[in-house]
Amino acid sequence: MQAFASHPFAQGLRDYYEQQYRSGAPAPVGEHNDTFVPPVDVFNTEKAYVLHVALPGCVKEDVDVKWISEKGELNVAGVVHRPGHEEFLQTLSSSERKVGMFERGIKLPPPGSDEKEDIDAFSINAKLENGILIITVPKAEKEWTEVHNIDVD
């Protein structure tokens, strides 16, 4: 693998993609995948995790949100369609937006977190506002206090 990395062909590819990235040039039509992974912001509040999933152009009927307790994972999946009739869509000459099927799994609590909260799966709610899917994942209420006296027999 190291030999390929230093090969002139590999360097040419690297240079080309760096130039495209720096210029912000859109990908040619037809070079986009039909799937993508939407970006997510995760907020850790005292009582809940709040997730903001960027889904511009998505409608709520095309989104599915599931809590998979065995994995400790929230799964968001669905599809974003490009609006317009078929004849109009064939005139597309440049494409920068993400459209197509998407899926994203988010572990809760997030990896690297010292916390081990349980999730109140029955109280999870989601709403789609202005292209942002806002998911509130409540932390389970603890049935015990921080100090718990144990009787000694």
Backbone as CSV, one residue per row, in Angstrom:
resi,resn,N_x,N_y,N_z,CA_x,CA_y,CA_z,C_x,C_y,C_z
1,MET,0.823,-1.187,0.000,0.000,0.000,0.000,0.868,1.251,0.000
2,GLN,1.972,1.217,0.724,2.865,2.365,0.792,3.443,2.680,-0.581
3,ALA,3.742,1.659,-1.375,4.301,1.881,-2.708,3.313,2.639,-3.584
4,PHE,2.020,2.330,-3.479,1.022,3.030,-4.288,0.906,4.490,-3.866
5,ALA,0.976,4.749,-2.559,0.825,6.117,-2.058,1.886,7.045,-2.623
6,SER,3.081,6.527,-2.894,4.149,7.375,-3.429,4.226,7.329,-4.957
7,HIS,3.377,6.543,-5.583,3.366,6.432,-7.047,2.898,7.757,-7.661
8,PRO,3.491,8.182,-8.794,3.094,9.445,-9.431,1.597,9.509,-9.772
9,PHE,0.995,8.387,-10.151,-0.434,8.369,-10.459,-1.257,8.732,-9.223
10,ALA,-0.886,8.151,-8.081,-1.596,8.441,-6.834,-1.430,9.909,-6.461
11,GLN,-0.232,10.450,-6.658,-0.003,11.866,-6.353,-0.866,12.748,-7.252
12,GLY,-1.008,12.366,-8.518,-1.855,13.117,-9.443,-3.308,13.123,-8.992
13,LEU,-3.793,11.974,-8.553,-5.166,11.893,-8.040,-5.347,12.772,-6.805
14,ARG,-4.379,12.692,-5.894,-4.440,13.495,-4.679,-4.481,14.989,-5.019
15,ASP,-3.613,15.408,-5.938,-3.573,16.817,-6.350,-4.897,17.250,-6.959
16,TYR,-5.469,16.404,-7.825,-6.730,16.733,-8.485,-7.846,16.927,-7.459
17,TYR,-7.990,15.981,-6.523,-9.071,16.071,-5.548,-8.851,17.217,-4.562
18,GLU,-7.608,17.507,-4.212,-7.332,18.661,-3.362,-7.746,19.946,-4.055
19,GLN,-7.430,20.055,-5.342,-7.784,21.237,-6.119,-9.308,21.380,-6.198
20,GLN,-10.014,20.285,-6.442,-11.472,20.328,-6.510,-12.064,20.739,-5.170
21,TYR,-11.491,20.205,-4.096,-11.995,20.516,-2.759,-11.789,21.994,-2.442
22,ARG,-10.581,22.507,-2.722,-10.274,23.911,-2.433,-11.103,24.862,-3.275
23,SER,-11.378,24.494,-4.516,-12.119,25.397,-5.404,-13.612,25.402,-5.097
24,GLY,-14.081,24.389,-4.364,-15.510,24.303,-4.065,-16.327,23.931,-5.284
25,ALA,-15.682,23.394,-6.298,-16.377,23.040,-7.537,-17.392,21.939,-7.279
26,PRO,-18.602,22.099,-7.803,-19.602,21.043,-7.634,-19.231,19.813,-8.447
27,ALA,-19.673,18.677,-7.966,-19.437,17.439,-8.706,-20.275,17.446,-9.971
28,PRO,-19.756,16.890,-11.060,-20.559,16.803,-12.278,-21.823,15.988,-12.031
29,VAL,-22.882,16.322,-12.744,-24.145,15.605,-12.618,-23.904,14.138,-12.930
30,GLY,-24.496,13.275,-12.122,-24.347,11.840,-12.340,-23.248,11.229,-11.495
31,GLU,-22.435,12.057,-10.816,-21.361,11.522,-9.995,-21.730,11.447,-8.521
32,HIS,-22.959,11.792,-8.172,-23.401,11.700,-6.786,-23.938,10.297,-6.523
33,ASN,-23.671,9.801,-5.316,-24.280,8.533,-4.913,-25.754,8.757,-4.659
34,ASP,-26.516,7.688,-4.650,-27.932,7.787,-4.334,-28.179,7.631,-2.842
35,THR,-27.114,7.556,-2.046,-27.249,7.473,-0.595,-26.293,8.474,0.040
36,PHE,-26.644,8.897,1.254,-25.751,9.795,1.979,-25.990,9.653,3.469
37,VAL,-25.070,10.190,4.247,-25.168,10.173,5.704,-25.326,11.623,6.156
38,PRO,-26.485,11.982,6.720,-26.696,13.379,7.106,-25.856,13.765,8.326
39,PRO,-25.402,15.022,8.374,-24.647,15.481,9.544,-25.562,15.664,10.753
40,VAL,-25.001,15.429,11.943,-25.780,15.477,13.184,-25.020,16.269,14.248
41,ASP,-25.736,17.121,14.980,-25.214,17.761,16.189,-25.893,17.077,17.366
42,VAL,-25.115,16.705,18.398,-25.674,16.057,19.586,-25.424,16.963,20.789
43,PHE,-26.500,17.348,21.461,-26.423,18.170,22.661,-26.749,17.283,23.860
44,ASN,-25.937,17.384,24.916,-26.122,16.578,26.116,-26.579,17.498,27.246
45,THR,-27.902,17.596,27.436,-28.432,18.436,28.508,-28.606,17.586,29.763
46,GLU,-29.016,18.226,30.841,-29.180,17.511,32.103,-30.232,16.410,32.015
47,LYS,-31.312,16.661,31.275,-32.432,15.716,31.252,-32.580,14.930,29.956
48,ALA,-31.857,15.334,28.898,-32.059,14.656,27.610,-30.884,14.898,26.673
49,TYR,-30.796,14.027,25.689,-29.937,14.280,24.536,-30.836,14.924,23.490
50,VAL,-30.356,15.978,22.862,-31.109,16.628,21.795,-30.240,16.561,20.546
51,LEU,-30.796,15.970,19.485,-30.053,15.805,18.238,-30.654,16.685,17.158
52,HIS,-29.799,17.326,16.386,-30.217,18.106,15.222,-29.628,17.423,13.995
53,VAL,-30.491,16.870,13.161,-30.071,16.165,11.948,-30.410,17.062,10.756
54,ALA,-29.406,17.414,9.953,-29.616,18.304,8.808,-30.221,17.530,7.639
55,LEU,-31.474,17.859,7.305,-32.186,17.191,6.213,-32.938,18.215,5.357
56,PRO,-32.225,19.156,4.721,-32.927,20.155,3.909,-33.700,19.511,2.764
57,GLY,-34.928,19.954,2.592,-35.774,19.435,1.519,-36.542,18.182,1.875
58,CYS,-36.327,17.639,3.067,-37.004,16.405,3.476,-38.389,16.728,4.044
59,VAL,-39.325,15.810,3.854,-40.653,15.936,4.457,-40.811,14.833,5.504
60,LYS,-41.604,15.119,6.543,-41.684,14.196,7.679,-42.189,12.807,7.308
61,GLU,-43.003,12.710,6.264,-43.519,11.400,5.843,-42.415,10.489,5.302
62,ASP,-41.282,11.068,4.942,-40.179,10.291,4.366,-39.058,10.014,5.363
63,VAL,-39.321,10.221,6.669,-38.303,10.007,7.699,-38.792,8.964,8.692
64,ASP,-37.884,8.079,9.107,-38.192,7.056,10.101,-37.149,7.148,11.210
65,VAL,-37.594,7.220,12.458,-36.695,7.295,13.608,-36.998,6.111,14.515
66,LYS,-35.945,5.368,14.901,-36.114,4.189,15.769,-35.051,4.193,16.854
67,TRP,-35.429,3.726,18.049,-34.471,3.483,19.119,-34.223,1.985,19.178
68,ILE,-32.971,1.575,19.032,-32.597,0.157,19.078,-31.881,-0.069,20.409
69,SER,-32.629,-0.528,21.409,-32.096,-0.608,22.769,-30.925,-1.583,22.897
70,GLU,-30.941,-2.687,22.144,-29.850,-3.661,22.240,-28.508,-3.041,21.859
71,LYS,-28.534,-2.096,20.941,-27.303,-1.448,20.478,-27.053,-0.121,21.188
72,GLY,-28.064,0.390,21.903,-27.947,1.725,22.486,-27.793,2.755,21.387
73,GLU,-28.606,2.598,20.328,-28.433,3.418,19.128,-29.757,3.967,18.618
74,LEU,-29.721,5.234,18.242,-30.848,5.872,17.576,-30.591,5.765,16.081
75,ASN,-31.579,5.288,15.333,-31.429,5.118,13.887,-32.373,6.071,13.170
76,VAL,-31.812,6.870,12.270,-32.592,7.809,11.462,-32.389,7.413,10.007
77,ALA,-33.487,7.143,9.297,-33.396,6.719,7.899,-34.542,7.331,7.110
78,GLY,-34.353,7.416,5.807,-35.410,7.953,4.961,-34.896,8.327,3.593
79,VAL,-35.582,9.285,2.976,-35.217,9.706,1.627,-35.506,11.199,1.457
80,VAL,-34.634,11.868,0.718,-34.838,13.265,0.332,-34.991,13.279,-1.183
81,HIS,-36.101,13.831,-1.648,-36.369,13.901,-3.087,-36.026,15.283,-3.624
82,ARG,-35.632,15.331,-4.876,-35.443,16.601,-5.560,-36.806,17.003,-6.115
83,PRO,-37.326,18.196,-5.768,-38.658,18.582,-6.238,-38.667,18.896,-7.730
84,GLY,-39.799,18.637,-8.349,-39.965,18.943,-9.768,-40.429,17.730,-10.544
85,HIS,-40.998,17.975,-11.715,-41.459,16.878,-12.564,-40.279,16.322,-13.373
86,GLU,-40.456,15.145,-13.930,-39.390,14.410,-14.611,-38.721,15.229,-15.716
87,GLU,-39.501,15.891,-16.528,-38.939,16.673,-17.638,-38.035,17.792,-17.104
88,PHE,-38.494,18.456,-16.046,-37.696,19.519,-15.436,-36.406,18.959,-14.849
89,LEU,-36.490,17.832,-14.143,-35.317,17.241,-13.495,-34.248,16.836,-14.501
90,GLN,-34.645,16.527,-15.727,-33.671,16.148,-16.753,-32.840,17.338,-17.220
91,THR,-33.238,18.545,-16.856,-32.472,19.731,-17.241,-31.407,20.089,-16.207
92,LEU,-31.268,19.294,-15.156,-30.284,19.552,-14.105,-28.878,19.571,-14.697
93,SER,-28.148,20.655,-14.488,-26.805,20.752,-15.059,-25.711,20.784,-13.996
94,SER,-26.058,21.072,-12.747,-25.087,21.078,-11.658,-25.810,20.641,-10.389
95,SER,-25.177,19.775,-9.618,-25.832,19.233,-8.429,-24.901,19.321,-7.233
96,GLU,-25.306,20.062,-6.212,-24.514,20.177,-4.991,-25.258,19.662,-3.765
97,ARG,-26.582,19.603,-3.817,-27.369,19.150,-2.671,-27.338,17.636,-2.544
98,LYS,-27.463,17.170,-1.319,-27.560,15.731,-1.057,-29.016,15.313,-1.195
99,VAL,-29.289,14.391,-2.100,-30.628,13.831,-2.261,-30.499,12.324,-2.382
100,GLY,-31.583,11.628,-2.106,-31.576,10.173,-2.179,-31.846,9.585,-0.809
101,MET,-31.526,8.314,-0.673,-31.754,7.612,0.584,-30.647,7.962,1.572
102,PHE,-31.012,7.992,2.847,-30.023,8.265,3.883,-30.276,7.368,5.078
103,GLU,-29.225,7.166,5.851,-29.339,6.430,7.106,-28.208,6.873,8.010
104,ARG,-28.540,7.006,9.294,-27.535,7.414,10.267,-27.839,6.740,11.588
105,GLY,-26.840,6.108,12.177,-26.963,5.523,13.506,-26.172,6.369,14.487
106,ILE,-26.779,6.713,15.620,-26.121,7.544,16.618,-26.151,6.819,17.952
107,LYS,-24.974,6.489,18.485,-24.865,5.823,19.790,-25.151,6.829,20.900
108,LEU,-25.941,6.400,21.879,-26.210,7.234,23.046,-26.040,6.408,24.304
109,PRO,-25.329,6.888,25.307,-24.548,8.108,25.288,-23.440,8.035,24.242
110,PRO,-22.978,9.216,23.769,-21.961,9.230,22.713,-20.678,8.539,23.152
111,PRO,-19.955,7.917,22.219,-18.673,7.289,22.555,-17.738,8.310,23.205
112,GLY,-17.011,7.865,24.210,-16.096,8.752,24.911,-16.734,9.457,26.094
113,SER,-18.039,9.321,26.233,-18.745,9.946,27.351,-18.569,9.081,28.590
114,ASP,-18.345,9.732,29.716,-18.209,8.998,30.978,-19.563,8.569,31.519
115,GLU,-20.593,9.192,31.002,-21.933,8.940,31.519,-22.505,7.632,30.981
116,LYS,-23.344,7.013,31.784,-23.973,5.747,31.400,-25.479,5.818,31.625
117,GLU,-26.097,6.930,31.220,-27.531,7.085,31.447,-28.337,6.051,30.678
118,ASP,-29.449,5.696,31.287,-30.431,4.892,30.577,-31.319,5.843,29.796
119,ILE,-31.842,5.366,28.694,-32.698,6.163,27.822,-34.157,5.831,28.107
120,ASP,-34.999,6.857,28.163,-36.441,6.670,28.307,-37.022,6.540,26.895
121,ALA,-36.967,5.334,26.356,-37.331,5.092,24.952,-38.771,5.470,24.629
122,PHE,-39.667,5.363,25.596,-41.078,5.645,25.329,-41.375,7.139,25.236
123,SER,-40.424,7.972,25.623,-40.644,9.422,25.597,-39.848,10.131,24.504
124,ILE,-39.175,9.380,23.647,-38.422,10.003,22.550,-39.412,10.671,21.603
125,ASN,-39.096,11.898,21.188,-39.960,12.560,20.209,-39.105,13.254,19.155
126,ALA,-39.708,13.464,17.995,-38.994,14.078,16.874,-39.919,15.023,16.134
127,LYS,-39.340,16.111,15.636,-40.099,17.039,14.790,-39.157,17.594,13.731
128,LEU,-39.723,17.894,12.579,-38.957,18.423,11.456,-39.306,19.894,11.304
129,GLU,-38.303,20.760,11.489,-38.512,22.207,11.393,-37.445,22.824,10.502
130,ASN,-37.865,23.479,9.435,-36.946,24.221,8.566,-35.738,23.396,8.117
131,GLY,-35.973,22.145,7.765,-34.902,21.295,7.257,-34.034,20.658,8.320
132,ILE,-34.383,20.837,9.590,-33.645,20.218,10.689,-34.583,19.271,11.423
133,LEU,-34.182,18.000,11.513,-34.926,17.022,12.301,-34.418,17.142,13.734
134,ILE,-35.298,17.541,14.646,-34.934,17.726,16.051,-35.482,16.537,16.832
135,ILE,-34.570,15.755,17.406,-34.954,14.557,18.155,-34.565,14.767,19.614
136,THR,-35.534,14.615,20.509,-35.273,14.722,21.941,-35.330,13.323,22.536
137,VAL,-34.218,12.907,23.139,-34.094,11.572,23.726,-33.926,11.749,25.235
138,PRO,-35.036,11.649,25.997,-34.954,11.863,27.445,-34.118,10.786,28.139
139,LYS,-33.403,11.230,29.156,-32.671,10.296,30.005,-33.667,9.763,31.027
140,ALA,-33.561,8.490,31.361,-34.496,7.878,32.309,-34.316,8.501,33.691
141,GLU,-35.451,8.749,34.337,-35.411,9.264,35.710,-34.868,8.170,36.615
142,LYS,-33.937,8.539,37.461,-33.391,7.563,38.402,-34.394,7.355,39.533
143,GLU,-34.586,6.113,39.909,-35.531,5.778,40.974,-34.870,5.900,42.344
144,TRP,-33.597,6.221,42.367,-32.877,6.299,43.631,-32.140,7.623,43.698
145,THR,-31.763,7.997,44.905,-31.015,9.237,45.087,-29.530,8.945,44.955
146,GLU,-28.738,10.007,44.939,-27.287,9.833,44.833,-26.721,9.105,46.057
147,VAL,-27.342,9.328,47.218,-26.917,8.635,48.432,-28.008,7.637,48.781
148,HIS,-27.635,6.391,48.858,-28.604,5.333,49.143,-28.070,4.510,50.310
149,ASN,-28.795,4.552,51.430,-28.385,3.792,52.608,-28.740,2.325,52.435
150,ILE,-27.810,1.483,52.765,-28.003,0.041,52.684,-28.025,-0.508,54.110
151,ASP,-29.082,-1.219,54.439,-29.174,-1.846,55.758,-28.233,-3.032,55.824
152,VAL,-27.567,-3.160,56.959,-26.664,-4.280,57.178,-27.358,-5.262,58.103
153,ASP,-27.466,-6.513,57.699,-28.117,-7.534,58.524,-27.127,-8.175,59.459
